């Protein structure tokens, strides 16, 4: 999340697509050509998996959902 937010001009709520792109970019930065393998090992096979993680964090009150957010 922090990696995606740092790329913005100013802090704001980010969309799911922006978060997914941030996860992808950070994985490539950290793991290079092994990024896909690492993400799949963690159970992340599609952007829907990232969304499921986000909503689990919302359910645990770590993140806050806005009215415009949807699964």
N, CA, C and O atoms as CSV, one atom per row, in Angstrom:
chain,resi,resn,atom,element,x,y,z
A,1,UNK,N,N,0.835,-1.188,0.000
A,1,UNK,CA,C,0.000,0.000,0.000
A,1,UNK,C,C,0.877,1.247,0.000
A,1,UNK,O,O,0.652,2.174,-0.778
A,2,UNK,N,N,1.873,1.262,0.874
A,2,UNK,CA,C,2.762,2.420,0.960
A,2,UNK,C,C,3.469,2.658,-0.372
A,2,UNK,O,O,3.619,3.802,-0.803
A,3,UNK,N,N,3.897,1.595,-1.014
A,3,UNK,CA,C,4.582,1.718,-2.311
A,3,UNK,C,C,3.671,2.393,-3.337
A,3,UNK,O,O,4.121,3.250,-4.097
A,4,UNK,N,N,2.395,2.011,-3.361
A,4,UNK,CA,C,1.445,2.604,-4.314
A,4,UNK,C,C,1.174,4.062,-3.975
A,4,UNK,O,O,1.077,4.898,-4.873
A,5,UNK,N,N,1.051,4.374,-2.694
A,5,UNK,CA,C,0.757,5.746,-2.266
A,5,UNK,C,C,1.928,6.675,-2.571
A,5,UNK,O,O,1.724,7.828,-2.951
A,6,UNK,N,N,3.143,6.183,-2.408
A,6,UNK,CA,C,4.327,7.012,-2.657
A,6,UNK,C,C,4.421,7.473,-4.108
A,6,UNK,O,O,5.077,8.476,-4.391
A,7,UNK,N,N,3.783,6.769,-5.021
A,7,UNK,CA,C,3.832,7.138,-6.434
A,7,UNK,C,C,2.846,8.252,-6.787
A,7,UNK,O,O,2.894,8.791,-7.893
A,8,UNK,N,N,1.955,8.601,-5.860
A,8,UNK,CA,C,0.943,9.625,-6.121
A,8,UNK,C,C,1.525,11.020,-5.959
A,8,UNK,O,O,2.507,11.213,-5.243
A,9,UNK,N,N,0.913,11.992,-6.630
A,9,UNK,CA,C,1.330,13.384,-6.478
A,9,UNK,C,C,0.999,13.902,-5.086
A,9,UNK,O,O,1.762,14.675,-4.507
A,10,UNK,N,N,-0.136,13.476,-4.551
A,10,UNK,CA,C,-0.545,13.859,-3.199
A,10,UNK,C,C,-1.297,12.688,-2.569
A,10,UNK,O,O,-1.962,11.932,-3.277
A,11,UNK,N,N,-1.201,12.530,-1.247
A,11,UNK,CA,C,-1.889,11.414,-0.585
A,11,UNK,C,C,-3.403,11.471,-0.807
A,11,UNK,O,O,-4.020,12.530,-0.691
A,12,UNK,N,N,-3.982,10.327,-1.124
A,12,UNK,CA,C,-5.429,10.214,-1.306
A,12,UNK,C,C,-5.800,8.744,-1.268
A,12,UNK,O,O,-4.935,7.869,-1.249
A,13,UNK,N,N,-7.082,8.489,-1.256
A,13,UNK,CA,C,-7.582,7.120,-1.339
A,13,UNK,C,C,-7.196,6.557,-2.701
A,13,UNK,O,O,-7.328,7.247,-3.712
A,14,UNK,N,N,-6.723,5.318,-2.745
A,14,UNK,CA,C,-6.345,4.750,-4.035
A,14,UNK,C,C,-7.356,3.696,-4.473
A,14,UNK,O,O,-7.987,3.027,-3.654
A,15,UNK,N,N,-7.485,3.574,-5.765
A,15,UNK,CA,C,-8.404,2.598,-6.354
A,15,UNK,C,C,-7.763,1.214,-6.339
A,15,UNK,O,O,-6.547,1.080,-6.210
A,16,UNK,N,N,-8.594,0.198,-6.472
A,16,UNK,CA,C,-8.101,-1.172,-6.496
A,16,UNK,C,C,-7.078,-1.408,-7.586
A,16,UNK,O,O,-6.087,-2.106,-7.369
A,17,UNK,N,N,-7.308,-0.833,-8.760
A,17,UNK,CA,C,-6.364,-1.000,-9.862
A,17,UNK,C,C,-5.004,-0.400,-9.508
A,17,UNK,O,O,-3.966,-0.983,-9.820
A,18,UNK,N,N,-5.010,0.760,-8.858
A,18,UNK,CA,C,-3.750,1.387,-8.456
A,18,UNK,C,C,-3.013,0.517,-7.437
A,18,UNK,O,O,-1.791,0.383,-7.498
A,19,UNK,N,N,-3.756,-0.068,-6.508
A,19,UNK,CA,C,-3.135,-0.944,-5.517
A,19,UNK,C,C,-2.556,-2.184,-6.190
A,19,UNK,O,O,-1.430,-2.583,-5.893
A,20,UNK,N,N,-3.312,-2.791,-7.086
A,20,UNK,CA,C,-2.839,-3.986,-7.792
A,20,UNK,C,C,-1.571,-3.677,-8.593
A,20,UNK,O,O,-0.634,-4.475,-8.606
A,21,UNK,N,N,-1.545,-2.534,-9.252
A,21,UNK,CA,C,-0.351,-2.136,-10.004
A,21,UNK,C,C,0.825,-1.908,-9.060
A,21,UNK,O,O,1.962,-2.251,-9.381
A,22,UNK,N,N,0.545,-1.329,-7.894
A,22,UNK,CA,C,1.597,-1.118,-6.902
A,22,UNK,C,C,2.169,-2.430,-6.391
A,22,UNK,O,O,3.381,-2.556,-6.215
A,23,UNK,N,N,1.298,-3.410,-6.151
A,23,UNK,CA,C,1.751,-4.737,-5.716
A,23,UNK,C,C,2.630,-5.357,-6.798
A,23,UNK,O,O,3.705,-5.885,-6.511
A,24,UNK,N,N,2.165,-5.287,-8.037
A,24,UNK,CA,C,2.938,-5.836,-9.155
A,24,UNK,C,C,4.309,-5.157,-9.267
A,24,UNK,O,O,5.335,-5.829,-9.375
A,25,UNK,N,N,4.314,-3.827,-9.240
A,25,UNK,CA,C,5.567,-3.085,-9.390
A,25,UNK,C,C,6.541,-3.391,-8.258
A,25,UNK,O,O,7.735,-3.571,-8.497
A,26,UNK,N,N,6.035,-3.451,-7.025
A,26,UNK,CA,C,6.898,-3.740,-5.882
A,26,UNK,C,C,7.445,-5.164,-5.964
A,26,UNK,O,O,8.613,-5.401,-5.658
A,27,UNK,N,N,6.608,-6.102,-6.375
A,27,UNK,CA,C,7.070,-7.489,-6.514
A,27,UNK,C,C,8.179,-7.585,-7.557
A,27,UNK,O,O,9.177,-8.273,-7.343
A,28,UNK,N,N,8.009,-6.905,-8.674
A,28,UNK,CA,C,9.041,-6.913,-9.717
A,28,UNK,C,C,10.319,-6.255,-9.202
A,28,UNK,O,O,11.421,-6.738,-9.463
A,29,UNK,N,N,10.166,-5.151,-8.470
A,29,UNK,CA,C,11.323,-4.445,-7.921
A,29,UNK,C,C,12.084,-5.328,-6.932
A,29,UNK,O,O,13.313,-5.383,-6.956
A,30,UNK,N,N,11.345,-6.015,-6.068
A,30,UNK,CA,C,11.972,-6.821,-5.016
A,30,UNK,C,C,12.450,-8.194,-5.501
A,30,UNK,O,O,13.514,-8.659,-5.094
A,31,UNK,N,N,11.672,-8.837,-6.362
A,31,UNK,CA,C,11.940,-10.231,-6.705
A,31,UNK,C,C,12.324,-10.463,-8.164
A,31,UNK,O,O,12.619,-11.591,-8.560
A,32,UNK,N,N,12.320,-9.395,-8.961
A,32,UNK,CA,C,12.735,-9.505,-10.359
A,32,UNK,C,C,11.949,-10.564,-11.112
A,32,UNK,O,O,10.725,-10.624,-10.994
A,33,UNK,N,N,12.635,-11.402,-11.884
A,33,UNK,CA,C,11.936,-12.390,-12.700
A,33,UNK,C,C,11.190,-13.450,-11.875
A,33,UNK,O,O,10.387,-14.203,-12.425
A,34,UNK,N,N,11.444,-13.515,-10.577
A,34,UNK,CA,C,10.753,-14.477,-9.709
A,34,UNK,C,C,9.468,-13.897,-9.117
A,34,UNK,O,O,8.811,-14.563,-8.317
A,35,UNK,N,N,9.097,-12.672,-9.491
A,35,UNK,CA,C,7.947,-11.988,-8.891
A,35,UNK,C,C,6.669,-12.819,-8.982
A,35,UNK,O,O,5.978,-13.002,-7.980
A,36,UNK,N,N,6.357,-13.314,-10.153
A,36,UNK,CA,C,5.121,-14.103,-10.316
A,36,UNK,C,C,5.158,-15.358,-9.439
A,36,UNK,O,O,4.166,-15.703,-8.798
A,37,UNK,N,N,6.291,-16.026,-9.417
A,37,UNK,CA,C,6.424,-17.244,-8.611
A,37,UNK,C,C,6.218,-16.946,-7.133
A,37,UNK,O,O,5.524,-17.689,-6.439
A,38,UNK,N,N,6.816,-15.865,-6.651
A,38,UNK,CA,C,6.672,-15.480,-5.242
A,38,UNK,C,C,5.219,-15.151,-4.928
A,38,UNK,O,O,4.677,-15.642,-3.938
A,39,UNK,N,N,4.580,-14.325,-5.759
A,39,UNK,CA,C,3.184,-13.964,-5.514
A,39,UNK,C,C,2.294,-15.205,-5.524
A,39,UNK,O,O,1.414,-15.337,-4.673
A,40,UNK,N,N,2.508,-16.105,-6.465
A,40,UNK,CA,C,1.703,-17.328,-6.517
A,40,UNK,C,C,1.949,-18.207,-5.296
A,40,UNK,O,O,1.022,-18.846,-4.797
A,41,UNK,N,N,3.181,-18.246,-4.813
A,41,UNK,CA,C,3.493,-19.000,-3.595
A,41,UNK,C,C,2.721,-18.432,-2.406
A,41,UNK,O,O,2.319,-19.172,-1.507
A,42,UNK,N,N,2.521,-17.130,-2.407
A,42,UNK,CA,C,1.756,-16.469,-1.343
A,42,UNK,C,C,0.250,-16.593,-1.551
A,42,UNK,O,O,-0.528,-16.126,-0.718
A,43,UNK,N,N,-0.169,-17.212,-2.644
A,43,UNK,CA,C,-1.595,-17.380,-2.918
A,43,UNK,C,C,-2.202,-16.251,-3.721
A,43,UNK,O,O,-3.424,-16.152,-3.829
A,44,UNK,N,N,-1.364,-15.399,-4.286
A,44,UNK,CA,C,-1.850,-14.282,-5.101
A,44,UNK,C,C,-1.686,-14.672,-6.566
A,44,UNK,O,O,-0.583,-14.651,-7.113
A,45,UNK,N,N,-2.817,-15.029,-7.194
A,45,UNK,CA,C,-2.808,-15.478,-8.587
A,45,UNK,C,C,-3.480,-14.465,-9.517
A,45,UNK,O,O,-3.266,-14.488,-10.730
A,46,UNK,N,N,-4.289,-13.581,-8.940
A,46,UNK,CA,C,-5.047,-12.609,-9.741
A,46,UNK,C,C,-5.324,-11.378,-8.887
A,46,UNK,O,O,-5.148,-11.400,-7.669
A,47,UNK,N,N,-5.760,-10.306,-9.541
A,47,UNK,CA,C,-6.067,-9.079,-8.798
A,47,UNK,C,C,-7.182,-9.305,-7.780
A,47,UNK,O,O,-7.238,-8.611,-6.765
A,48,UNK,N,N,-8.065,-10.262,-8.037
A,48,UNK,CA,C,-9.133,-10.572,-7.072
A,48,UNK,C,C,-8.551,-11.040,-5.741
A,48,UNK,O,O,-9.150,-10.812,-4.690
A,49,UNK,N,N,-7.399,-11.687,-5.774
A,49,UNK,CA,C,-6.749,-12.128,-4.541
A,49,UNK,C,C,-6.263,-10.933,-3.727
A,49,UNK,O,O,-6.327,-10.948,-2.498
A,50,UNK,N,N,-5.782,-9.904,-4.407
A,50,UNK,CA,C,-5.374,-8.679,-3.717
A,50,UNK,C,C,-6.601,-8.024,-3.097
A,50,UNK,O,O,-6.549,-7.553,-1.961
A,51,UNK,N,N,-7.700,-7.991,-3.836
A,51,UNK,CA,C,-8.946,-7.451,-3.305
A,51,UNK,C,C,-9.406,-8.198,-2.067
A,51,UNK,O,O,-9.879,-7.581,-1.112
A,52,UNK,N,N,-9.275,-9.518,-2.068
A,52,UNK,CA,C,-9.662,-10.318,-0.903
A,52,UNK,C,C,-8.805,-9.966,0.307
A,52,UNK,O,O,-9.305,-9.917,1.431
A,53,UNK,N,N,-7.520,-9.723,0.083
A,53,UNK,CA,C,-6.627,-9.313,1.171
A,53,UNK,C,C,-7.062,-7.961,1.715
A,53,UNK,O,O,-7.122,-7.766,2.929
A,54,UNK,N,N,-7.366,-7.027,0.819
A,54,UNK,CA,C,-7.806,-5.692,1.239
A,54,UNK,C,C,-9.067,-5.791,2.090
A,54,UNK,O,O,-9.152,-5.159,3.143
A,55,UNK,N,N,-10.043,-6.573,1.649
A,55,UNK,CA,C,-11.289,-6.680,2.408
A,55,UNK,C,C,-11.096,-7.428,3.721
A,55,UNK,O,O,-11.826,-7.173,4.679
A,56,UNK,N,N,-10.138,-8.339,3.793
A,56,UNK,CA,C,-9.810,-8.972,5.072
A,56,UNK,C,C,-9.229,-7.935,6.028
A,56,UNK,O,O,-9.526,-7.954,7.223
A,57,UNK,N,N,-8.400,-7.032,5.506
A,57,UNK,CA,C,-7.840,-5.958,6.338
A,57,UNK,C,C,-8.919,-4.969,6.766
A,57,UNK,O,O,-8.859,-4.426,7.869
A,58,UNK,N,N,-9.898,-4.733,5.911
A,58,UNK,CA,C,-11.031,-3.877,6.278
A,58,UNK,C,C,-11.827,-4.543,7.397
A,58,UNK,O,O,-12.200,-3.885,8.368
A,59,UNK,N,N,-12.089,-5.841,7.269
A,59,UNK,CA,C,-12.834,-6.578,8.295
A,59,UNK,C,C,-12.121,-6.566,9.642
A,59,UNK,O,O,-12.766,-6.614,10.689
A,60,UNK,N,N,-10.784,-6.502,9.617
A,60,UNK,CA,C,-9.983,-6.461,10.852
A,60,UNK,C,C,-9.743,-5.032,11.330
A,60,UNK,O,O,-9.015,-4.817,12.299
A,61,UNK,N,N,-10.349,-4.056,10.657
A,61,UNK,CA,C,-10.238,-2.631,11.002
A,61,UNK,C,C,-8.815,-2.082,10.852
A,61,UNK,O,O,-8.422,-1.150,11.554
A,62,UNK,N,N,-8.056,-2.667,9.934
A,62,UNK,CA,C,-6.724,-2.155,9.624
A,62,UNK,C,C,-6.827,-1.093,8.533
A,62,UNK,O,O,-6.099,-0.100,8.555
A,63,UNK,N,N,-7.737,-1.307,7.577
A,63,UNK,CA,C,-8.012,-0.344,6.515
A,63,UNK,C,C,-9.454,0.117,6.630
A,63,UNK,O,O,-10.278,-0.535,7.271
A,64,UNK,N,N,-9.746,1.236,6.009
A,64,UNK,CA,C,-11.098,1.800,6.039
A,64,UNK,C,C,-11.682,1.754,4.634
A,64,UNK,O,O,-11.027,2.121,3.659
A,65,UNK,N,N,-12.918,1.300,4.550
A,65,UNK,CA,C,-13.632,1.223,3.273
A,65,UNK,C,C,-14.404,2.518,3.053
A,65,UNK,O,O,-15.040,3.039,3.969
A,66,UNK,N,N,-14.341,3.023,1.836
A,66,UNK,CA,C,-15.154,4.174,1.473
A,66,UNK,C,C,-16.400,3.684,0.756
A,66,UNK,O,O,-16.426,2.563,0.248
A,67,UNK,N,N,-17.425,4.513,0.712
A,67,UNK,CA,C,-18.685,4.126,0.075
A,67,UNK,C,C,-18.492,3.739,-1.389
A,67,UNK,O,O,-19.225,2.899,-1.912
A,68,UNK,N,N,-17.522,4.338,-2.042
A,68,UNK,CA,C,-17.290,4.053,-3.464
A,68,UNK,C,C,-16.562,2.726,-3.691
A,68,UNK,O,O,-16.459,2.272,-4.831
A,69,UNK,N,N,-16.057,2.099,-2.630
A,69,UNK,CA,C,-15.343,0.827,-2.758
A,69,UNK,C,C,-16.327,-0.325,-2.883
A,69,UNK,O,O,-17.367,-0.344,-2.225
A,70,UNK,N,N,-15.987,-1.281,-3.734
A,70,UNK,CA,C,-16.824,-2.475,-3.870
A,70,UNK,C,C,-15.940,-3.673,-4.166
A,70,UNK,O,O,-14.810,-3.530,-4.634
A,71,UNK,N,N,-16.462,-4.835,-3.890
A,71,UNK,CA,C,-15.689,-6.072,-4.112
A,71,UNK,C,C,-15.649,-6.417,-5.568
A,71,UNK,O,O,-15.046,-7.421,-5.948
